[in-house]
Amino acid sequence: MIEPETAAVRGLMDFLNASPTAFHAVEALRQMLLAEGFTELPESARWSLAPGGSYFTTRNGSSILAFRVGTELSEPGFTLTASHSDSPCFKIKENAELRVRDRYVQLNTEGYGGMICSTWLDRPLGVAGRVLVRTKTEAGERYETRLLDFGRDLVLIPNVAIHMNRKVNEGFAFNKQIDMVPLFGTGKLEKGAFRRMVAAELGVDEKDLLGSDLFLYSRTAPTVWGAENEFVSAGRLDDLECAYGTLRGFLRGKNDRNIQVWCCFDNEEVGSSTKQGANSTLLEDVLRRIAGGLGFDDEDYRCMVARSFMLSCDNAHAVHPNHPEKTDATNCTFMNEGIVIKSHAGQRYTSDGVSVALFRGVCERAGVPVQYFANRSDEAGGGTLGNIAMAHVSMNTVDLGLPQLAMHSAYETAGVKDLAYLEAASAAFYQTYFANDGQGCLRAEV
């Protein structure tokens, strides 16, 4: 028997299949918002906002922020969730082709983010991303972004046989320029074959290809598995699972006393310091434009931020069945047992007593179980986008995620039930109005 929660996971799997890159993910999310009646607002145009309206904007085609305006905005604040659209992978360099002894053609790549290299070997890989195409108009030249996905197994990174690398099972340091270069074809291919293939796939002249951001991605299909179908495995669960789950909650949850905002940023895996990352002006730009577009002045905006609360959503480490010693003895998490609240004394995560209490209250009202994660005190852990974003727009924030195995693998594993937990908690969060009464006293009202 497949558990009821699997129905939601099927939607996640469809979304992951449609999202080989951050650009494709944002387009899929964009279509979901349009289908729900949201109005798209280009950053380069003036915005006309009204109470009760639902809107979204994108930056770089790889970050997207949506918001819904309440109708009773006497003392509004922002309720936000934030996730990220990117995952560790390999980016194809501009001059892509490498020839080996005139018998093979490889594609020259570089690593994006901190991937587990071994998981990319000996599996079918596709190529996807965006291409900038030049077209002619009466007014001059136009540069259009076209999404590209060949939609087939195109390259593969072969392992070296154990006979030629006897110590591969004793620990091996992969060299990304040597060991992680994918095989594309035989030496019979004429020079420039990859570029011609891109042009043909897009139906344009090769000379009109002026720029691109193309990546390798795993073609292994998502699957639900386990004795009771309790696990889901796929590429890019970190962090598209949180992006998808929080968006479903955002679409369900509503509170007319505040402004609900849903965010999905690019470039978290490389530090967020880009024009479209959490360390950019994007979040502040959007929140200020919302406040100004609704007739609030700068002082009002600062009061709104003080009444705001954000969930920074990025997946968390589950206890590994082969290595339970890798996690803390008492603050460790398991798949299918609830949402993970992440804390760190050195503030790699933004959670503190205030934000944890507020989010626990939300989860209790939603009937959603929570777990707690902290790193072992003798191990350095990772960080995420919450504390980065809060350096620009400071508000109460809690870091959370869904427990998973093999984070940053080409194929990751999570629990089927946890996606439903995230959707339910997100919906309850967006239905809540938060107020700051000062002197450490806060209110949460539904």
C-alpha positions as CSV (number, residue, x, y, z in Angstrom):
1,M,0.0,0.0,0.0
2,I,1.2,3.5,-0.9
3,E,0.6,5.9,2.0
4,P,-1.6,9.0,1.4
5,E,1.3,11.3,1.7
6,T,2.8,9.9,-1.5
7,A,0.2,11.8,-3.5
8,A,1.9,15.0,-2.5
9,V,5.3,13.5,-3.2
10,R,4.1,12.6,-6.8
11,G,3.6,16.3,-7.4
12,L,7.1,17.0,-6.0
13,M,8.6,14.3,-8.4
14,D,6.9,16.0,-11.4
15,F,8.3,19.3,-10.3
16,L,11.8,17.9,-9.9
17,N,11.6,16.3,-13.4
18,A,10.7,19.7,-14.8
19,S,13.5,21.4,-12.9
20,P,16.9,20.3,-14.1
21,T,18.4,23.7,-13.3
22,A,17.5,26.7,-11.2
23,F,16.2,28.5,-14.4
24,H,13.8,25.6,-15.1
25,A,12.8,25.4,-11.4
26,V,11.9,29.1,-11.4
27,E,9.9,28.8,-14.6
28,A,8.0,25.8,-13.2
29,L,7.2,27.8,-10.0
30,R,6.3,30.8,-12.1
31,Q,3.7,28.7,-14.0
32,M,2.3,27.4,-10.7
33,L,1.8,31.0,-9.5
34,L,0.2,32.1,-12.8
35,A,-2.2,29.1,-12.7
36,E,-3.3,30.4,-9.2
37,G,-4.1,33.9,-10.6
38,F,-0.9,35.7,-9.5
39,T,0.1,38.8,-11.4
40,E,3.7,39.0,-12.7
41,L,5.5,42.3,-11.9
42,P,8.7,42.9,-13.8
43,E,11.4,44.6,-11.7
44,S,12.0,47.1,-14.4
45,A,8.4,48.5,-14.4
46,R,6.5,50.5,-11.9
47,W,4.3,48.4,-9.6
48,S,0.6,49.0,-9.0
49,L,-0.5,47.2,-5.9
50,A,-3.8,46.9,-4.1
51,P,-5.1,45.2,-0.9
52,G,-6.2,41.7,-1.7
53,G,-3.8,41.4,-4.7
54,S,-1.5,38.5,-5.4
55,Y,1.8,39.2,-7.2
56,F,5.3,37.8,-8.0
57,T,8.5,39.0,-9.5
58,T,11.7,37.3,-10.7
59,R,15.4,38.3,-11.0
60,N,17.8,36.7,-13.4
61,G,15.3,34.0,-14.2
62,S,16.7,32.0,-11.3
63,S,15.2,33.7,-8.2
64,I,11.5,34.3,-7.6
65,L,9.5,36.1,-4.9
66,A,5.7,36.0,-4.6
67,F,3.5,38.0,-2.2
68,R,-0.2,38.3,-1.3
69,V,-1.6,41.5,0.3
70,G,-4.1,41.4,3.1
71,T,-7.2,43.5,3.1
72,E,-7.1,44.7,6.7
73,L,-3.7,46.3,7.0
74,S,-4.0,48.5,10.1
75,E,-0.7,47.3,11.6
76,P,0.7,44.9,9.0
77,G,3.9,42.9,9.0
78,F,5.5,40.4,6.6
79,T,5.3,36.6,7.0
80,L,8.0,35.1,4.8
81,T,9.4,31.7,3.9
82,A,12.7,31.5,2.0
83,S,14.3,28.5,0.2
84,H,16.8,28.2,-2.7
85,S,16.6,27.1,-6.3
86,D,20.2,25.9,-7.0
87,S,21.9,22.6,-6.3
88,P,25.6,21.5,-6.6
89,C,26.4,20.4,-10.1
90,F,28.8,20.9,-13.0
91,K,28.8,24.0,-15.3
92,I,29.9,23.7,-18.9
93,K,32.6,26.2,-19.8
94,E,32.3,28.5,-22.8
95,N,34.8,26.8,-25.0
96,A,33.4,23.4,-24.1
97,E,35.1,20.7,-26.3
98,L,38.1,18.8,-25.2
99,R,39.7,16.1,-27.6
100,V,41.5,13.1,-26.2
101,R,44.0,11.4,-28.6
102,D,41.6,12.3,-31.5
103,R,39.3,9.4,-30.4
104,Y,37.1,11.1,-27.7
105,V,35.4,14.4,-27.3
106,Q,34.7,15.6,-23.7
107,L,32.9,18.7,-22.4
108,N,35.1,21.0,-20.3
109,T,33.3,21.6,-17.0
110,E,33.8,23.2,-13.6
111,G,32.2,22.5,-10.2
112,Y,29.3,24.5,-8.9
113,G,28.9,24.2,-5.2
114,G,30.1,21.4,-2.9
115,M,28.9,18.2,-4.6
116,I,29.8,14.6,-3.6
117,C,31.9,13.9,-6.8
118,S,31.7,10.1,-6.7
119,T,27.9,10.2,-7.0
120,W,28.1,11.8,-10.5
121,L,30.1,8.9,-11.9
122,D,28.8,6.2,-14.2
123,R,25.3,7.6,-14.4
124,P,23.4,9.1,-17.4
125,L,23.6,12.9,-17.4
126,G,21.7,15.5,-19.3
127,V,22.6,19.1,-20.3
128,A,20.2,21.9,-19.5
129,G,20.2,25.7,-18.7
130,R,19.7,28.9,-20.5
131,V,21.0,30.4,-23.7
132,L,21.0,34.0,-24.8
133,V,19.9,34.2,-28.5
134,R,20.2,37.3,-30.7
135,T,17.2,38.2,-32.9
136,K,16.7,41.2,-35.2
137,T,14.0,43.8,-34.8
138,E,13.2,47.0,-36.6
139,A,14.6,49.0,-33.7
140,G,17.8,46.9,-33.5
141,E,19.0,43.8,-31.9
142,R,17.1,41.9,-29.2
143,Y,18.6,39.3,-26.8
144,E,16.2,36.6,-25.7
145,T,16.6,34.0,-23.0
146,R,15.8,30.5,-24.1
147,L,15.5,27.6,-21.7
148,L,17.3,24.5,-23.0
149,D,17.0,20.9,-22.0
150,F,18.0,18.2,-24.4
151,G,15.8,15.9,-22.5
152,R,17.9,12.8,-23.1
153,D,21.0,11.0,-21.8
154,L,23.8,13.0,-23.4
155,V,27.0,12.6,-21.4
156,L,28.5,10.4,-18.8
157,I,31.5,10.7,-16.4
158,P,33.2,7.2,-16.5
159,N,35.0,5.8,-13.5
160,V,38.5,4.5,-13.8
161,A,38.6,0.7,-13.5
162,I,39.7,-0.7,-10.2
163,H,42.5,-2.4,-12.0
164,M,43.9,1.0,-12.8
165,N,43.1,2.6,-9.4
166,R,43.6,-0.1,-6.8
167,K,43.1,2.2,-3.9
168,V,39.8,3.8,-5.0
169,N,37.9,2.0,-2.1
170,E,40.5,3.3,0.4
171,G,39.7,6.9,-0.2
172,F,40.3,9.0,-3.3
173,A,40.7,12.7,-3.9
174,F,38.8,13.6,-7.1
175,N,40.4,16.2,-9.4
176,K,37.5,18.1,-11.0
177,Q,39.7,19.0,-14.1
178,I,40.7,15.4,-14.6
179,D,38.4,12.9,-13.0
180,M,35.0,14.8,-13.4
181,V,35.1,15.6,-17.1
182,P,32.1,14.0,-19.0
183,L,32.4,12.0,-22.2
184,F,30.4,13.6,-25.0
185,G,31.2,11.6,-28.2
186,T,33.9,10.0,-30.4
187,G,36.7,11.7,-32.3
188,K,34.5,11.5,-35.4
189,L,32.7,14.6,-34.2
190,E,33.8,17.8,-36.1
191,K,35.0,20.7,-34.0
192,G,32.1,22.8,-32.7
193,A,29.7,19.9,-32.6
194,F,28.3,20.8,-29.2
195,R,27.6,24.4,-30.1
196,R,25.9,23.3,-33.3
197,M,23.8,20.8,-31.3
198,V,22.7,23.6,-29.0
199,A,21.7,25.8,-32.0
200,A,19.8,23.0,-33.6
201,E,17.9,22.2,-30.5
202,L,16.8,25.8,-30.2
203,G,16.1,26.1,-33.9
204,V,18.4,29.2,-34.3
205,D,21.5,30.1,-36.3
206,E,24.8,29.2,-34.5
207,K,26.1,32.8,-34.9
208,D,23.2,34.1,-32.9
209,L,24.2,32.1,-29.8
210,L,25.9,34.9,-27.7
211,G,25.9,33.6,-24.1
212,S,24.9,30.6,-22.1
213,D,24.7,29.1,-18.6
214,L,24.6,25.3,-19.2
215,F,24.9,22.6,-16.5
216,L,25.0,18.8,-16.2
217,Y,22.2,17.2,-14.3
218,S,21.4,13.7,-13.2
219,R,18.9,11.9,-15.4
220,T,18.1,9.2,-12.8
221,A,14.3,9.4,-12.3
222,P,12.8,10.2,-8.8
223,T,11.3,7.2,-7.1
224,V,9.4,6.3,-4.0
225,W,10.7,3.1,-2.2
226,G,11.1,1.2,1.0
227,A,9.2,-1.5,2.8
228,E,6.2,0.7,3.2
229,N,7.0,3.2,0.4
230,E,8.2,5.6,3.1
231,F,11.2,7.1,1.3
232,V,11.6,9.3,-1.8
233,S,14.9,9.6,-3.7
234,A,15.7,12.1,-6.4
235,G,18.2,14.7,-7.5
236,R,18.0,18.2,-6.2
237,L,15.9,17.5,-3.1
238,D,18.1,20.0,-1.4
239,D,16.5,22.5,-1.7
240,L,13.7,22.1,-4.2
241,E,11.7,20.0,-1.8
242,C,11.5,23.0,0.6
243,A,10.7,25.4,-2.3
244,Y,7.9,23.2,-3.5
245,G,6.5,22.4,0.0
246,T,6.5,26.0,1.2
247,L,4.9,27.2,-2.0
248,R,2.0,24.7,-1.6
249,G,1.6,26.0,2.0
250,F,1.8,29.6,0.8
251,L,-1.0,29.0,-1.7
252,R,-3.2,27.4,1.1
253,G,-2.5,29.9,3.9
254,K,-3.9,33.4,4.2
255,N,-4.2,36.1,6.8
256,D,-5.8,39.5,5.8
257,R,-4.0,41.4,8.5
258,N,-0.5,41.0,7.0
259,I,1.5,40.5,3.8
260,Q,2.5,37.0,3.0
261,V,5.8,36.6,1.1
262,W,7.3,33.5,-0.5
263,C,10.9,33.6,-1.6
264,C,13.2,31.2,-3.6
265,F,16.7,32.6,-4.1
266,D,19.5,31.4,-6.4
267,N,23.2,30.8,-5.6
268,E,22.9,29.6,-2.0
269,E,25.3,26.7,-2.8
270,V,28.1,29.2,-3.7
271,G,27.6,31.7,-0.9
272,S,24.5,33.8,-2.0
273,S,26.7,36.9,-2.9
274,T,25.2,37.5,-6.3
275,K,22.6,40.0,-7.6
276,Q,19.9,37.3,-7.3
277,G,21.2,35.7,-4.1
278,A,20.0,36.1,-0.5
279,N,23.1,38.4,0.1
280,S,21.8,40.8,-2.6
281,T,19.4,43.7,-2.4
282,L,16.6,41.5,-3.8
283,L,14.6,40.9,-0.6
284,E,14.9,44.4,0.7
285,D,14.1,45.9,-2.7
286,V,10.8,43.8,-2.9
287,L,9.7,44.5,0.7
288,R,10.3,48.3,0.3
289,R,8.4,48.3,-3.0
290,I,5.5,46.5,-1.4
291,A,5.4,49.0,1.4
292,G,5.7,52.0,-0.8
293,G,3.2,50.6,-3.4
294,L,0.6,50.3,-0.6
295,G,1.1,53.9,0.6
296,F,3.3,53.2,3.6
297,D,6.3,55.5,4.3
298,D,9.8,54.6,5.5
299,E,8.8,54.8,9.1
300,D,5.9,52.5,8.4
301,Y,8.2,50.1,6.6
302,R,10.5,49.8,9.6
303,C,7.6,49.1,11.8
304,M,6.4,46.4,9.4
305,V,9.8,44.7,9.5
306,A,9.7,44.7,13.3
307,R,6.4,42.8,13.1
308,S,7.7,40.3,10.7
309,F,8.8,36.7,10.9
310,M,10.7,34.5,8.4
311,L,11.2,30.8,8.0
312,S,14.5,30.0,6.4
313,C,13.9,26.6,4.8
314,D,16.8,24.4,3.7
315,N,17.0,20.6,4.2
316,A,18.7,19.1,7.2
317,H,20.8,16.0,8.0
318,A,19.0,12.9,9.1
319,V,20.9,10.3,11.2
320,H,22.8,8.1,8.8
321,P,22.0,4.4,9.3
322,N,25.6,3.4,8.7
323,H,27.1,6.3,10.7
324,P,24.9,7.4,13.6
325,E,28.0,8.7,15.3
326,K,28.2,11.6,12.8
327,T,25.3,13.4,14.5
328,D,24.8,14.9,17.9
329,A,23.6,12.4,20.7
330,T,20.4,14.2,21.6
331,N,19.8,16.8,18.9
332,C,19.5,14.5,15.9
333,T,16.7,13.9,13.4
334,F,15.1,11.1,11.5
335,M,13.1,10.9,8.2
336,N,9.3,10.8,8.5
337,E,9.3,12.2,12.0
338,G,8.7,15.9,11.4
339,I,10.2,19.2,10.5
340,V,13.7,20.0,11.8
341,I,14.5,23.1,13.7
342,K,18.2,23.9,13.3
343,S,20.3,25.8,15.9
344,H,23.9,26.8,16.3
345,A,25.6,28.7,19.0
346,G,27.9,30.5,16.5
347,Q,24.8,31.6,14.5
348,R,25.4,29.6,11.4
349,Y,21.7,29.2,11.8
350,T,19.5,32.1,12.9
351,S,17.2,30.2,15.3
352,D,17.0,31.5,18.8
353,G,14.7,31.0,21.7
354,V,12.2,33.6,20.4
355,S,11.9,32.3,16.9
356,V,11.9,28.6,18.0
357,A,9.0,29.3,20.4
358,L,7.0,31.1,17.7
359,F,7.5,28.3,15.2
360,R,6.7,25.6,17.7
361,G,3.4,27.3,18.4
362,V,2.6,27.3,14.7
363,C,3.4,23.6,14.4
364,E,1.4,22.7,17.5
365,R,-1.7,24.4,16.0
366,A,-1.1,22.6,12.7
367,G,-0.6,19.2,14.4
368,V,2.9,18.9,12.9
369,P,5.7,17.2,14.8
370,V,9.1,18.9,15.2
371,Q,12.6,17.7,15.7
372,Y,15.8,19.5,16.7
373,F,19.2,19.5,15.0
374,A,22.5,20.8,16.3
375,N,26.0,19.8,15.0
376,R,28.3,17.7,17.1
377,S,30.3,20.2,19.1
378,D,33.6,18.9,17.6
379,E,32.4,19.2,14.0
380,A,31.9,22.3,11.8
381,G,28.5,22.4,10.2
382,G,27.1,24.2,7.2
383,G,25.1,27.4,7.1
384,T,22.3,28.6,4.9
385,L,20.6,31.7,3.6
386,G,18.7,32.8,6.7
387,N,21.5,34.7,8.5
388,I,22.7,36.1,5.2
389,A,19.4,37.6,4.3
390,M,18.9,39.0,7.8
391,A,22.0,41.1,7.4
392,H,19.9,43.2,5.0
393,V,16.4,42.9,6.4
394,S,16.5,42.0,10.1
395,M,13.6,40.2,11.7
396,N,12.8,37.2,13.8
397,T,13.9,34.1,11.8
398,V,14.0,30.4,12.4
399,D,16.1,28.0,10.4
400,L,14.3,24.7,9.5
401,G,14.3,22.0,7.0
402,L,13.3,18.4,6.2
403,P,15.6,15.5,7.2
404,Q,17.4,13.8,4.4
405,L,20.3,11.5,3.6
406,A,23.2,12.1,1.2
407,M,22.9,15.9,1.1
408,H,24.8,17.2,-2.0
409,S,24.8,13.8,-3.7
410,A,23.5,13.6,-7.3
411,Y,20.7,11.5,-5.8
412,E,19.4,12.2,-2.4
413,T,16.8,10.6,0.0
414,A,14.1,12.0,2.2
415,G,11.0,10.9,4.0
416,V,7.6,10.8,2.3
417,K,5.6,12.1,5.3
418,D,7.8,15.1,5.9
419,L,6.8,17.0,2.7
420,A,3.2,17.0,3.9
421,Y,4.4,18.2,7.3
422,L,6.1,21.1,5.7
423,E,3.1,22.1,3.6
424,A,0.8,22.0,6.7
425,A,3.2,24.0,8.8
426,S,3.7,26.5,6.1
427,A,0.0,27.0,5.6
428,A,-0.5,27.5,9.3
429,F,2.4,29.9,9.4
430,Y,0.9,32.1,6.7
431,Q,-2.5,32.0,8.4
432,T,-0.9,33.6,11.5
433,Y,-0.6,37.3,12.4
434,F,2.5,38.1,14.4
435,A,2.8,41.3,16.6
436,N,5.7,42.6,18.6
437,D,4.6,44.3,21.8
438,G,8.1,45.2,22.8
439,Q,10.3,44.2,25.8
440,G,10.5,40.6,24.5
441,C,6.7,40.1,24.3
442,L,5.3,38.8,21.1
443,R,1.9,37.6,19.9
444,A,0.7,35.1,17.4
445,E,-2.9,35.4,16.3
446,V,-4.9,33.3,13.8
